[in-house]
Amino acid sequence: MNYSIHKIEDWQSIVEQILPQLNHNILLLKGNLGAGKTTFTQFLLKNLGSEDEVNSPTYSIVNEYNTPKGKIYHFDLYRLKNIEEVYDIGIEEYLDNAFLCIIEWPEVYEDELYGLKYHEMNIVNTGDSREITFD
């Protein structure tokens, strides 16, 4: 599915359309710096009933949030250099115990997802808008 964002309020509409389609507990978020990955996550968690403050996990690598449906783990793998570092943070345990794992900058880990079911969202900042694809 394809979507366009022209103003911040548009994220709410996108989340409302995507939320019923989230059938897997892994969501890969791809996009350049400042594309809106964390902004999308903020809207998503609010719609899932979380009252937690949602911030980018750039420095912490993973943030944990509570929702009525269960734990959500929000990863930022940007600073991780190889797959060993991903395993060192215990990603498998998070995946096994989460209602949802949102993974920004998943490229370092993506090959390990072979055989698992997950969703992928790509966000492209065109300057005038954000163009989004969701699988």
TORZAPA-453224 format. One record per atom (N, C-alpha, C): residue number from 1; residue in one letter; atom name; x, y, z. Coordinates in nm, 3 decimals. Last residue first. Layout:
N
<NUM,'A','CA',<X,Y,Z>>
...
END
This chain:
135
<135,'D','N',<0.414,-0.298,0.345>>
<135,'D','CA',<0.387,-0.438,0.305>>
<135,'D','C',<0.347,-0.515,0.428>>
<134,'F','N',<0.393,0.032,0.246>>
<134,'F','CA',<0.375,-0.060,0.357>>
<134,'F','C',<0.341,-0.197,0.300>>
<133,'T','N',<0.549,0.338,0.167>>
<133,'T','CA',<0.500,0.209,0.120>>
<133,'T','C',<0.496,0.117,0.241>>
<132,'I','N',<0.517,0.687,0.147>>
<132,'I','CA',<0.524,0.569,0.231>>
<132,'I','C',<0.474,0.448,0.154>>
<131,'E','N',<0.663,0.997,0.126>>
<131,'E','CA',<0.599,0.891,0.047>>
<131,'E','C',<0.624,0.761,0.120>>
<130,'R','N',<0.611,1.309,0.249>>
<130,'R','CA',<0.670,1.180,0.282>>
<130,'R','C',<0.592,1.078,0.201>>
<129,'S','N',<0.684,1.621,0.080>>
<129,'S','CA',<0.597,1.522,0.143>>
<129,'S','C',<0.680,1.403,0.187>>
<128,'D','N',<0.875,1.792,-0.011>>
<128,'D','CA',<0.739,1.844,0.000>>
<128,'D','C',<0.647,1.749,0.076>>
<127,'G','N',<1.092,1.616,0.038>>
<127,'G','CA',<1.106,1.760,0.057>>
<127,'G','C',<0.969,1.823,0.077>>
<126,'T','N',<1.055,1.351,0.038>>
<126,'T','CA',<1.076,1.413,-0.093>>
<126,'T','C',<1.103,1.563,-0.082>>
<125,'N','N',<1.147,1.092,0.228>>
<125,'N','CA',<1.124,1.236,0.241>>
<125,'N','C',<1.157,1.302,0.107>>
<124,'V','N',<1.004,0.782,0.245>>
<124,'V','CA',<1.095,0.865,0.166>>
<124,'V','C',<1.053,1.010,0.183>>
<123,'I','N',<0.981,0.491,0.421>>
<123,'I','CA',<0.941,0.631,0.422>>
<123,'I','C',<1.047,0.711,0.348>>
<122,'N','N',<0.855,0.167,0.427>>
<122,'N','CA',<0.959,0.255,0.373>>
<122,'N','C',<0.903,0.396,0.369>>
<121,'M','N',<0.792,-0.106,0.631>>
<121,'M','CA',<0.747,0.027,0.591>>
<121,'M','C',<0.868,0.107,0.544>>
<120,'E','N',<0.703,-0.441,0.652>>
<120,'E','CA',<0.807,-0.345,0.618>>
<120,'E','C',<0.743,-0.214,0.573>>
<119,'H','N',<0.638,-0.713,0.875>>
<119,'H','CA',<0.592,-0.604,0.790>>
<119,'H','C',<0.711,-0.512,0.762>>
<118,'Y','N',<0.704,-1.069,0.877>>
<118,'Y','CA',<0.717,-0.932,0.927>>
<118,'Y','C',<0.658,-0.835,0.827>>
<117,'K','N',<0.780,-1.399,0.953>>
<117,'K','CA',<0.683,-1.307,0.894>>
<117,'K','C',<0.698,-1.171,0.959>>
<116,'L','N',<1.087,-1.570,0.877>>
<116,'L','CA',<0.993,-1.508,0.971>>
<116,'L','C',<0.897,-1.416,0.897>>
<115,'G','N',<1.254,-1.643,0.671>>
<115,'G','CA',<1.158,-1.742,0.720>>
<115,'G','C',<1.059,-1.688,0.822>>
<114,'Y','N',<1.503,-1.425,0.768>>
<114,'Y','CA',<1.460,-1.521,0.667>>
<114,'Y','C',<1.369,-1.626,0.730>>
<113,'L','N',<1.614,-1.250,0.939>>
<113,'L','CA',<1.468,-1.262,0.946>>
<113,'L','C',<1.414,-1.362,0.844>>
<112,'E','N',<1.876,-1.213,0.887>>
<112,'E','CA',<1.843,-1.307,0.994>>
<112,'E','C',<1.692,-1.332,1.005>>
<111,'D','N',<1.884,-1.005,0.707>>
<111,'D','CA',<1.908,-1.140,0.657>>
<111,'D','C',<1.869,-1.247,0.759>>
<110,'E','N',<1.847,-0.777,0.882>>
<110,'E','CA',<1.742,-0.823,0.790>>
<110,'E','C',<1.763,-0.966,0.739>>
<109,'Y','N',<2.033,-0.650,1.033>>
<109,'Y','CA',<1.969,-0.770,1.088>>
<109,'Y','C',<1.876,-0.840,0.989>>
<108,'V','N',<2.115,-0.426,0.904>>
<108,'V','CA',<2.220,-0.511,0.962>>
<108,'V','C',<2.164,-0.645,1.011>>
<107,'E','N',<1.866,-0.298,0.839>>
<107,'E','CA',<1.947,-0.363,0.736>>
<107,'E','C',<2.054,-0.459,0.792>>
<106,'P','N',<1.692,-0.153,0.998>>
<106,'P','CA',<1.702,-0.298,1.018>>
<106,'P','C',<1.802,-0.369,0.928>>
<105,'W','N',<1.624,0.116,1.096>>
<105,'W','CA',<1.754,0.082,1.039>>
<105,'W','C',<1.781,-0.068,1.052>>
<104,'E','N',<1.397,0.023,1.354>>
<104,'E','CA',<1.449,0.124,1.262>>
<104,'E','C',<1.589,0.083,1.218>>
<103,'I','N',<1.157,-0.196,1.435>>
<103,'I','CA',<1.302,-0.192,1.414>>
<103,'I','C',<1.336,-0.087,1.308>>
<102,'I','N',<0.938,-0.289,1.677>>
<102,'I','CA',<0.955,-0.191,1.569>>
<102,'I','C',<1.106,-0.171,1.554>>
<101,'C','N',<0.764,-0.559,1.782>>
<101,'C','CA',<0.899,-0.504,1.776>>
<101,'C','C',<0.907,-0.414,1.653>>
<100,'L','N',<0.487,-0.637,1.987>>
<100,'L','CA',<0.535,-0.580,1.862>>
<100,'L','C',<0.679,-0.532,1.881>>
<99,'F','N',<0.467,-0.798,2.206>>
<99,'F','CA',<0.348,-0.784,2.124>>
<99,'F','C',<0.390,-0.732,1.987>>
<98,'A','N',<0.752,-1.001,2.278>>
<98,'A','CA',<0.690,-0.873,2.246>>
<98,'A','C',<0.555,-0.890,2.178>>
<97,'N','N',<0.926,-1.212,2.318>>
<97,'N','CA',<0.842,-1.167,2.430>>
<97,'N','C',<0.767,-1.038,2.402>>
<96,'D','N',<1.084,-1.267,2.099>>
<96,'D','CA',<1.004,-1.376,2.156>>
<96,'D','C',<0.902,-1.329,2.259>>
<95,'L','N',<1.219,-1.029,2.060>>
<95,'L','CA',<1.124,-1.075,1.958>>
<95,'L','C',<1.031,-1.182,2.014>>
<94,'Y','N',<1.383,-1.028,2.291>>
<94,'Y','CA',<1.282,-0.924,2.270>>
<94,'Y','C',<1.175,-0.972,2.172>>
<93,'E','N',<1.543,-1.248,2.230>>
<93,'E','CA',<1.457,-1.252,2.349>>
<93,'E','C',<1.347,-1.146,2.340>>
<92,'E','N',<1.676,-1.152,2.004>>
<92,'E','CA',<1.590,-1.269,1.993>>
<92,'E','C',<1.494,-1.279,2.111>>
<91,'I','N',<1.835,-0.938,2.093>>
<91,'I','CA',<1.718,-0.912,2.009>>
<91,'I','C',<1.623,-1.031,2.001>>
<90,'G','N',<2.051,-0.888,2.266>>
<90,'G','CA',<1.946,-0.982,2.302>>
<90,'G','C',<1.820,-0.971,2.219>>
<89,'I','N',<2.269,-0.748,2.200>>
<89,'I','CA',<2.165,-0.673,2.272>>
<89,'I','C',<2.047,-0.762,2.310>>
<88,'D','N',<2.414,-0.938,2.058>>
<88,'D','CA',<2.461,-0.899,2.191>>
<88,'D','C',<2.357,-0.819,2.269>>
<87,'Y','N',<2.292,-0.942,1.808>>
<87,'Y','CA',<2.267,-1.053,1.900>>
<87,'Y','C',<2.309,-1.019,2.043>>
<86,'V','N',<2.406,-0.704,1.713>>
<86,'V','CA',<2.260,-0.717,1.724>>
<86,'V','C',<2.225,-0.829,1.821>>
<85,'E','N',<2.674,-0.768,1.710>>
<85,'E','CA',<2.629,-0.662,1.800>>
<85,'E','C',<2.478,-0.666,1.818>>
<84,'E','N',<2.671,-0.961,1.506>>
<84,'E','CA',<2.708,-1.001,1.642>>
<84,'E','C',<2.662,-0.896,1.744>>
<83,'I','N',<2.617,-0.816,1.276>>
<83,'I','CA',<2.511,-0.901,1.332>>
<83,'I','C',<2.543,-0.945,1.475>>
<82,'N','N',<2.756,-0.483,1.306>>
<82,'N','CA',<2.748,-0.618,1.251>>
<82,'N','C',<2.643,-0.699,1.326>>
<81,'K','N',<2.731,-0.224,1.408>>
<81,'K','CA',<2.817,-0.246,1.292>>
<81,'K','C',<2.802,-0.383,1.227>>
<80,'L','N',<2.481,-0.001,1.511>>
<80,'L','CA',<2.538,-0.136,1.522>>
<80,'L','C',<2.610,-0.172,1.393>>
<79,'R','N',<2.355,0.238,1.471>>
<79,'R','CA',<2.493,0.243,1.519>>
<79,'R','C',<2.558,0.106,1.531>>
<78,'Y','N',<2.093,0.161,1.385>>
<78,'Y','CA',<2.180,0.245,1.302>>
<78,'Y','C',<2.327,0.236,1.343>>
<77,'L','N',<1.887,0.031,1.505>>
<77,'L','CA',<2.010,-0.046,1.482>>
<77,'L','C',<2.114,0.032,1.403>>
<76,'D','N',<1.663,0.091,1.733>>
<76,'D','CA',<1.733,0.170,1.633>>
<76,'D','C',<1.869,0.102,1.616>>
<75,'F','N',<1.347,-0.046,1.838>>
<75,'F','CA',<1.491,-0.056,1.817>>
<75,'F','C',<1.539,0.047,1.716>>
<74,'H','N',<1.110,-0.085,2.068>>
<74,'H','CA',<1.142,0.003,1.957>>
<74,'H','C',<1.295,0.010,1.945>>
<73,'Y','N',<0.872,-0.310,2.178>>
<73,'Y','CA',<1.013,-0.274,2.180>>
<73,'Y','C',<1.046,-0.200,2.052>>
<72,'I','N',<0.589,-0.334,2.373>>
<72,'I','CA',<0.640,-0.296,2.242>>
<72,'I','C',<0.785,-0.254,2.260>>
<71,'K','N',<0.388,-0.562,2.557>>
<71,'K','CA',<0.510,-0.483,2.543>>
<71,'K','C',<0.542,-0.455,2.396>>
<70,'G','N',<0.024,-0.546,2.526>>
<70,'G','CA',<0.152,-0.605,2.562>>
<70,'G','C',<0.268,-0.510,2.537>>
<69,'K','N',<-0.216,-0.421,2.500>>
<69,'K','CA',<-0.199,-0.547,2.427>>
<69,'K','C',<-0.068,-0.618,2.462>>
<68,'P','N',<-0.194,-0.180,2.638>>
<68,'P','CA',<-0.288,-0.280,2.688>>
<68,'P','C',<-0.272,-0.416,2.621>>
<67,'T','N',<0.163,-0.124,2.646>>
<67,'T','CA',<0.031,-0.101,2.587>>
<67,'T','C',<-0.063,-0.204,2.649>>
<66,'N','N',<0.478,0.020,2.715>>
<66,'N','CA',<0.366,-0.062,2.759>>
<66,'N','C',<0.240,-0.023,2.684>>
<65,'Y','N',<0.802,0.002,2.568>>
<65,'Y','CA',<0.677,0.072,2.593>>
<65,'Y','C',<0.570,-0.028,2.634>>
<64,'E','N',<1.151,0.046,2.555>>
<64,'E','CA',<1.040,-0.043,2.590>>
<64,'E','C',<0.917,0.041,2.623>>
<63,'N','N',<1.407,0.094,2.316>>
<63,'N','CA',<1.315,0.151,2.415>>
<63,'N','C',<1.200,0.054,2.434>>
<62,'V','N',<1.742,0.037,2.224>>
<62,'V','CA',<1.606,-0.016,2.235>>
<62,'V','C',<1.531,0.057,2.346>>
<61,'I','N',<1.956,0.223,2.190>>
<61,'I','CA',<1.941,0.110,2.099>>
<61,'I','C',<1.799,0.052,2.104>>
<60,'S','N',<2.002,0.465,2.307>>
<60,'S','CA',<1.974,0.353,2.396>>
<60,'S','C',<1.966,0.221,2.320>>
<59,'Y','N',<2.036,0.636,2.092>>
<59,'Y','CA',<2.148,0.613,2.183>>
<59,'Y','C',<2.127,0.495,2.276>>
<58,'T','N',<1.793,0.607,1.942>>
<58,'T','CA',<1.923,0.619,1.877>>
<58,'T','C',<2.037,0.585,1.970>>
<57,'P','N',<1.519,0.571,1.987>>
<57,'P','CA',<1.615,0.489,2.062>>
<57,'P','C',<1.757,0.495,2.005>>
<56,'S','N',<1.316,0.857,2.021>>
<56,'S','CA',<1.403,0.779,1.934>>
<56,'S','C',<1.501,0.699,2.019>>
<55,'N','N',<1.032,0.817,2.239>>
<55,'N','CA',<1.150,0.888,2.191>>
<55,'N','C',<1.229,0.797,2.099>>
<54,'V','N',<0.725,0.852,2.386>>
<54,'V','CA',<0.798,0.781,2.281>>
<54,'V','C',<0.911,0.869,2.229>>
<53,'E','N',<0.596,0.804,2.701>>
<53,'E','CA',<0.658,0.902,2.613>>
<53,'E','C',<0.746,0.828,2.513>>
<52,'D','N',<0.303,0.599,2.742>>
<52,'D','CA',<0.447,0.624,2.757>>
<52,'D','C',<0.493,0.732,2.661>>
<51,'E','N',<0.055,0.512,2.708>>
<51,'E','CA',<0.066,0.646,2.767>>
<51,'E','C',<0.212,0.684,2.788>>
<50,'S','N',<-0.084,0.327,2.444>>
<50,'S','CA',<0.030,0.353,2.532>>
<50,'S','C',<0.024,0.497,2.582>>
<49,'G','N',<-0.282,0.259,2.262>>
<49,'G','CA',<-0.319,0.282,2.401>>
<49,'G','C',<-0.204,0.306,2.496>>
<48,'L','N',<-0.231,0.252,2.000>>
<48,'L','CA',<-0.234,0.122,2.067>>
<48,'L','C',<-0.260,0.136,2.217>>
<47,'N','N',<-0.210,0.517,1.940>>
<47,'N','CA',<-0.329,0.445,1.892>>
<47,'N','C',<-0.341,0.306,1.953>>
<46,'K','N',<0.043,0.564,2.048>>
<46,'K','CA',<-0.074,0.634,2.104>>
<46,'K','C',<-0.202,0.561,2.065>>
<45,'L','N',<0.196,0.409,1.874>>
<45,'L','CA',<0.184,0.371,2.015>>
<45,'L','C',<0.065,0.441,2.082>>
<44,'L','N',<0.162,0.554,1.631>>
<44,'L','CA',<0.123,0.414,1.642>>
<44,'L','C',<0.101,0.376,1.788>>
<43,'F','N',<0.275,0.805,1.687>>
<43,'F','CA',<0.132,0.795,1.654>>
<43,'F','C',<0.082,0.651,1.671>>
<42,'Q','N',<0.542,0.720,1.732>>
<42,'Q','CA',<0.468,0.795,1.833>>
<42,'Q','C',<0.317,0.784,1.809>>
<41,'T','N',<0.607,0.605,1.485>>
<41,'T','CA',<0.602,0.521,1.604>>
<41,'T','C',<0.525,0.590,1.716>>
<40,'F','N',<0.612,0.834,1.321>>
<40,'F','CA',<0.514,0.728,1.296>>
<40,'F','C',<0.496,0.642,1.421>>
<39,'T','N',<0.833,0.954,1.443>>
<39,'T','CA',<0.703,1.021,1.445>>
<39,'T','C',<0.592,0.920,1.419>>
<38,'T','N',<1.035,0.776,1.376>>
<38,'T','CA',<0.996,0.789,1.517>>
<38,'T','C',<0.862,0.860,1.529>>
<37,'K','N',<1.034,0.813,1.093>>
<37,'K','CA',<1.019,0.680,1.153>>
<37,'K','C',<0.972,0.689,1.298>>
<36,'G','N',<1.076,1.037,0.938>>
<36,'G','CA',<0.953,1.028,1.016>>
<36,'G','C',<0.930,0.894,1.083>>
<35,'A','N',<1.315,1.114,0.820>>
<35,'A','CA',<1.203,1.077,0.733>>
<35,'A','C',<1.070,1.070,0.808>>
<34,'G','N',<1.550,1.167,0.953>>
<34,'G','CA',<1.446,1.269,0.952>>
<34,'G','C',<1.325,1.237,0.867>>
<33,'L','N',<1.749,0.970,0.743>>
<33,'L','CA',<1.741,1.049,0.866>>
<33,'L','C',<1.634,1.156,0.852>>
<32,'N','N',<1.543,0.753,0.534>>
<32,'N','CA',<1.661,0.833,0.564>>
<32,'N','C',<1.643,0.908,0.696>>
<31,'G','N',<1.403,0.433,0.615>>
<31,'G','CA',<1.392,0.569,0.566>>
<31,'G','C',<1.516,0.646,0.606>>
<30,'K','N',<1.209,0.167,0.746>>
<30,'K','CA',<1.323,0.212,0.666>>
<30,'K','C',<1.297,0.354,0.618>>
<29,'L','N',<1.116,-0.049,0.990>>
<29,'L','CA',<1.098,0.089,0.943>>
<29,'L','C',<1.224,0.134,0.873>>
<28,'L','N',<0.954,-0.353,1.031>>
<28,'L','CA',<1.079,-0.288,0.991>>
<28,'L','C',<1.047,-0.149,0.937>>
<27,'L','N',<0.792,-0.513,1.278>>
<27,'L','CA',<0.772,-0.407,1.180>>
<27,'L','C',<0.906,-0.341,1.154>>
<26,'I','N',<0.665,-0.811,1.406>>
<26,'I','CA',<0.787,-0.739,1.366>>
<26,'I','C',<0.749,-0.638,1.257>>
<25,'N','N',<0.444,-0.965,1.452>>
<25,'N','CA',<0.497,-0.888,1.565>>
<25,'N','C',<0.629,-0.817,1.533>>
<24,'H','N',<0.172,-0.933,1.216>>
<24,'H','CA',<0.296,-0.994,1.261>>
<24,'H','C',<0.357,-0.907,1.370>>
<23,'N','N',<-0.041,-0.785,1.134>>
<23,'N','CA',<-0.067,-0.925,1.169>>
<23,'N','C',<0.054,-0.996,1.225>>
<22,'L','N',<-0.163,-0.495,1.080>>
<22,'L','CA',<-0.048,-0.546,1.154>>
<22,'L','C',<-0.080,-0.685,1.208>>
<21,'Q','N',<-0.391,-0.390,0.970>>
<21,'Q','CA',<-0.313,-0.481,0.887>>
<21,'Q','C',<-0.192,-0.539,0.959>>
<20,'P','N',<-0.498,-0.201,1.140>>
<20,'P','CA',<-0.571,-0.327,1.122>>
<20,'P','C',<-0.494,-0.432,1.040>>
<19,'L','N',<-0.287,0.003,1.110>>
<19,'L','CA',<-0.306,-0.074,1.233>>
<19,'L','C',<-0.387,-0.202,1.214>>
<18,'I','N',<-0.308,0.146,0.870>>
<18,'I','CA',<-0.210,0.039,0.882>>
<18,'I','C',<-0.239,-0.052,1.001>>
<17,'Q','N',<-0.506,0.337,0.907>>
<17,'Q','CA',<-0.517,0.245,0.794>>
<17,'Q','C',<-0.424,0.125,0.810>>
<16,'E','N',<-0.418,0.475,1.131>>
<16,'E','CA',<-0.551,0.413,1.134>>
<16,'E','C',<-0.570,0.313,1.021>>
<15,'V','N',<-0.174,0.571,1.035>>
<15,'V','CA',<-0.175,0.471,1.142>>
<15,'V','C',<-0.310,0.400,1.147>>
<14,'I','N',<-0.270,0.758,0.849>>
<14,'I','CA',<-0.188,0.647,0.803>>
<14,'I','C',<-0.191,0.534,0.907>>
<13,'S','N',<-0.402,0.940,1.017>>
<13,'S','CA',<-0.478,0.867,0.916>>
<13,'S','C',<-0.401,0.744,0.867>>
<12,'Q','N',<-0.180,1.036,1.161>>
<12,'Q','CA',<-0.291,0.970,1.230>>
<12,'Q','C',<-0.372,0.885,1.132>>
<11,'W','N',<-0.022,1.166,0.973>>
<11,'W','CA',<0.027,1.041,1.032>>
<11,'W','C',<-0.086,0.964,1.100>>
<10,'D','N',<-0.139,1.407,0.916>>
<10,'D','CA',<-0.165,1.296,0.824>>
<10,'D','C',<-0.118,1.162,0.880>>
<9,'E','N',<-0.037,1.594,1.089>>
<9,'E','CA',<-0.165,1.533,1.123>>
<9,'E','C',<-0.199,1.414,1.033>>
<8,'I','N',<0.188,1.691,0.954>>
<8,'I','CA',<0.206,1.596,1.064>>
<8,'I','C',<0.076,1.526,1.102>>
<7,'K','N',<0.134,1.681,0.599>>
<7,'K','CA',<0.142,1.754,0.726>>
<7,'K','C',<0.140,1.652,0.839>>
<6,'H','N',<0.157,1.499,0.399>>
<6,'H','CA',<0.185,1.638,0.366>>
<6,'H','C',<0.194,1.725,0.490>>
<5,'I','N',<0.222,1.178,0.298>>
<5,'I','CA',<0.208,1.264,0.416>>
<5,'I','C',<0.245,1.405,0.373>>
<4,'S','N',<0.077,0.910,0.121>>
<4,'S','CA',<0.152,1.035,0.118>>
<4,'S','C',<0.119,1.116,0.243>>
<3,'Y','N',<0.109,0.555,0.057>>
<3,'Y','CA',<0.049,0.669,0.124>>
<3,'Y','C',<0.136,0.791,0.104>>
<2,'N','N',<0.041,0.227,-0.062>>
<2,'N','CA',<0.115,0.353,-0.073>>
<2,'N','C',<0.036,0.466,-0.011>>
<1,'M','N',<0.084,-0.117,0.000>>
<1,'M','CA',<0.000,0.000,0.000>>
<1,'M','C',<0.089,0.124,0.000>>
END
